[in-house]
Amino acid sequence: MSVQLNNEEIRRYSRHLILPEVGMAGQKRIKAASVLCVGTGGLGSPIAMYLTAAGIGKIGVVDFDVVDYSNLQRQIIHGTADVGRPKVQSAKATLHDINPEVEVVLHETRLTSENALEILRPYDIVVDGTDNFPTRYLTNDACVLLKKPNVYGSIFRFEGQASVFAPTMGGPCYRCLYPEPPPPGMVPSCAEGGVLGVLPGIIGCIQATEILKLVLGKGNTLVGRLLLFNALDMKFRELKLRRDPQCPVCGDNPTIKELIDYEQFCGINAEPAESSIHPDEVTVQEMKRALENPALGIHVLDVREHDEYEIARIVGVPLLPLGELGHRFTELDPNQQIYIHCKMGVRSMKAVEFLKQQGFKYVKSVHGGINAWSDEIDHRVPRY
């Protein structure tokens, strides 16, 4: 192998070098390897940091977002001083500080059907640190088409899961496990449902471990296995996975032979550039007018949870959590105009849909929820 270790690297990786399963030959394999990390958030942080510390020769990071205060509880690759900074720039600075021997390649862009194959192609292994279904299916399909291992992880609240999707190694792909995405809004995001800050560290470290095992060719990887973790119970479970011969991407007769429109596949309709307001939505400015002018006869309702109401609330807006709406909607007047808000507008749209099914005619969701209220109306209301 043409890759060599200098004296400083030998000192840096000494605890690897004395492992019989790694040694000089294994560490050279690690240095020769390249990994693309899709996302530099909760999962991407520990993945990129530990792989950098381990000496992976080249790490690519894909992200188009900027650091927000709400990221800092779990996205440990970023610090307080990085708020407002592009995540890839913040990540590069941290990774360079951990190990300047590693080449960090930045892809400051959204991964799309147009650029995915070009971005993924130069790397040996792809690791999925995404938090949305369109990018997850896109990453999977691109990996299958390029015949690259896809080291998968996902997290929500107190639970996480991990696997290695690699049909070329005899295992399934992500579509074999989840052929179709859930309906839009069915699965809350971490921003809506929350996540224990240490959880992505646990799952991300599992993903990083799988990558090193793949590079070294050692151990029993998660190919063909789905590892499930529950932090509250501190329990791991395992499910056996098999490749689906009917899978449209990796099956015996694949029907998907090029990347598709994943936003459309996941049922996410792009809003017109000039307006992001849905016909069933109103702005926080309209909600403010309703609160300031009782004569308008518009009732404003908060459908967040009780714990969220303790974090932040709007004076004069009563709470009726979405989970209680199904048996308490009779408390509302179906002939009254109602504006409904939640944290960001997802749950309030669900409430609008439900109430319309019950015969309510004049219900609207507040676009952006209480976070938009904090941004645009009253900065004293905490943004969370």
N, C-alpha and C positions, 0 to 999 in steps of 0.2 A: 504494500500500500504506500503510495507516494506521500501521504500526509505524515508529517512529523510533529513531535511535541518539543517545544523549547524548554529550557531549564525552568523558567518561571511557570510554565504550564504543568510541568512535572510536579513542582511544589504545590500548585493550586489543586491539582486533581489527585494528590497522593492517596487520599482515602478511597478513591476509585481504583487506583493502580494496584493496591494491595488486595483487592477483591479478586479471587481466582476467576470469577465469572466475567470480570471486566479486564483487568490487566492493561498492559500497554496496547495490545492489539485492539481491545474493546474500546479504549479511550480514543484511539485513532479513528475507529469507526464512528464514534460519537462526533468527533471533530469534522469528519468528512460528510456528515449528514446535514440535510436541510429540512426545515419544518416551517409550514405556513400556519400561523395562528389567526383564525378568522374571528376577530373581536378582541378588544383589549379591556374588557369589563371585568365582571366578577370572576368568571372562569378563566378568561385570557390572562388575568394578572398573575395568578400562581403558576399557570402553565408556562408562560413566557419567562418568568423570573427563575423558576427552577430549571428549565431547560438551558437558560443562559448560564446559570451557575454550574450546571453539569458539563458545559462545554460544547453544546451543539454548534456546529460550525457556522451555519447561517439560519437566522430566524426572520421570517417575514411576518409583518403585522398588518392586518387589514382593519381599518376603522375610519369612519368619516365624522364621528361625533366629537364634542368637546367635553371637558371635565366639568361636572356639576357637583355642588356640595353633597347632593344625595348619593353620589357615587362613592364617597369616601368611606362609608361604613363597611364596604366590602371590596372595593376595587383598589387593592393595596399597592398597585404599581403607580398610582397617582397620589400626590400629596396636596395639602391645603393650598400651597402656593401655585399649584397647577390649575386651579379652578378657572375656567374660561379658556384654557389652552387646548389645542387639538390633542386628542388622546394619543395618537401615534407619536407626536413629538414628546409628550410627557413620558410615554413608555420607553422611547429610545433613550432618553436621558437616564432613566432608572436602570435599564438593562446595561447601558455602557458603564455605569458606576459599579454594577455587580461584576461585570466581566468584559473588559475592553477588548479581549481577544475574539469575541463573537461578532460576526457581521450582522447588523440589524438593517433589514430592508423595509422601508416604509411604503405602504400602499394606502395613501390617504384618500380613500374613495369608498363609495358604497359598492359592494359586490353585486354584480348584475349578470344577466344572461349574456350581455354583450362582452363583458370583460373577464368573466370567471375563468374560462379555460386558459386564457393568456396569463392570468395572475397565478393560477394553481400549477401550471405546467412545469415550471423550473424546480419545484420542490418534491422531495421524496415522500413526505408524509404531510397530511392536512389534519389539523385539529379544530374541531367545531366548538367555538366558544360563543355561539350566537344566542340571541334571546327572542327570536321571532321565527315563525314557521316558513315564510317565503325563503329566507336566507338558508334555513336548515335544509329544506328540500333542494335548493339550488346547489348547496355545498355537496350534498349527497350525490346528486346526479352528475355533477362535474367530476367528482372523484371516481364514480363508476366508469364514466366515459374515458377518463384518463388512466384508469387502472391503478389508482392510488389508495392506500389505506386512509380511512376517515375515522379519526379517534373522537368519539362522540361523548358529550356530557350535557346534562340539563339540570336545572334546579328550580325549586318553587317552595316558598315558605320554609318548611323543615325537612323537605325530602329532595333527594337527587338521584340521578341514574347515570350510568356510564357503560359504554361498549366500544368495540372496535368493529366497524363495518368494512369488510374487505372481501368481496366476492372472489377476487383472484386468489385468496387464501382459503377458499372453501366455505366462507361464512356468508351471511346475508348482508343486504344493504339496509339503510334506514327505511326505505319504502316497503321492504319485506315485513318490517315490524309495524309500521304505520302507513298503509297504502294511501290513505286520504287524510288531509289535515282536518282538524275539528272546525266547526262553523266559526266564522269571525266573532270574537267576543266571548266564545264559550269558555275558553281557558284564559283566566286573568293573567296579565303580565305581572312581573315582580313589582312594578310601580303601583299596580292596583292591589295585588294580594300580599306583597311584602316578601322578604326573604331574610332568614337568619344570616347575619354577616359572615360567620365563619363557614357556612355551608359551601359556598363556591370554592373556598380554600381546600376543603376535603375532597370534593369531586374533581377540582382542577388538578390536585396532586395525584389523584388516581389516573387522570388522563396523561399527565406528564410521565408517570411511571410506565404506563403502557407504551408510550412513545419510545422511551429508553429501552424497553424490552424488545420492541420491534427492531430498533436499530442494532441492538446487540445480538438479536436472534436467540435470546435466552428466555426461559420460563414459559409459563402457560398464559397466553394473552387472553383478552376478553373477546376474541373472535368467536362468534357463535354463542356468546353469553351476554346477558343483560344484568348488570349489577345494580341493585336497588338499595338505597340507604335512607334510613329514617333517623334523624338526629335526636328527636324527642325520646325514642325508645333505645337509641344507640344500637341499632340492629342493621345487619346487612342481609339481604336475600338475593338469590340468584335464579334467573330464568334461562332455560336453554332456548336458543334461537336457531332456526333453520332457514336456509335460503328458499324463497318461494319460487318454484319453477314458472309460475304465472306472473311474476313481478314484471311490470312494464319497462323496467330499466335494466335489471340484472338477470331476468328470467331466461328461459331457454329460447324464447322468441320475443325479444324486446320490441316494444312498439315506440318507445321514446329513444331516439337515436341522436337527438340534439337538445340543447337547453331550450326550455319553454318560457312562457310568461308566468312567473311564480306568484306574482301578486294576484293575477287572475285565477290561477290554480287554487290559491288559498282563499278566494272569494273576497279579496280586498280591492275595492274599486277606487282608483285614483280620483281625487277631487280635482275639479278645474282649478288652474293656477290662480285665477282671479278671485276665487271664493271657496273657502273651506267650510262654509256653513251649510249644513244639511237642512232640507225643508222642515224637518222636525226639530230644528235647533233655534235657539235665540242666543244673543251675545250677553256677556256679563253687564254691558251697558244697559241693555233692555231689562235685565233683572234688577239693576239698580233703580231704574225708573219705576218699576213695579213696586219695589219696597218703599220708595219715597212718595208714591202716590197711591195710597190705599183706595182712593175713589175709582181707580182703574179696575178694581175687583179681581186682581190677579193674585192667586195663592202661590207662595214659593215654598218648596219642599226640599229637604236634604235627605238623600237615601244612602248615605254612608253608614258605617258601623259606629257603635257607641264609643269605642276606643278612639276612632278618628275624630269624633265630635269633641272629645276631650282635648285633642291636639289643636284643632282649629275650628272655629265656627263663625257664622255670619249672624250678627244680632238680628233677632226678629224672624229667623228661619227655623221652623220646627224640624225635628228629626223623625223620620220613619224609615228605618233601615230596609234595604232592598229585600233582605231575607225574610222580613216580616210583612212585606207588602201583600203577599198572596192571601193572607188571612185578615189583613187590616184595611184593605182598599175600600171597604164599605164605609170607613170613617170619612172618606173624601166625597165631595159633591161631583158627580159625573158631568154636571152641566156648568161647572165653574172652570175658568181658565187657570191652568196650573203650569208653573215653571218648576222644573226639577233639576237639582244639581247634585253632583257627587264630587269625587276628587278631580277627575280629568274629563269626564263626559261619557265614559263607557257604560258604567252602571246606570246612569240616568237615562241613557238611550234604551237600555233594557227595560227600565221602569215605564218609559213612554210606550214601548211596544206592548208590554203587558196590559197597561191601563186601556190602551186602544182596543185590545181584544175584549175588555170588559165593558166596552161601550162608551168610554170617555172620548170626547170629541176635541177638546181644547187643551191638550197637553203638549208641552215642549221641553226638550232637554237643553240645559245651559251649556253651550260650547266651552270646553276647557275647564269647566267645574270651578271648584274653590281655588285651585292653583291659578287659574286665569283671573279670578277675582283679586287674589293677592298681587298678581303682576300688574293688573290694569286699573284696579279700583282702590284697594286699601292695602298698602304694604305692611300695615300692622298685623294683618292676619297671617299667621305662620304658613310658609310654603313647605310641604313635606313630600 
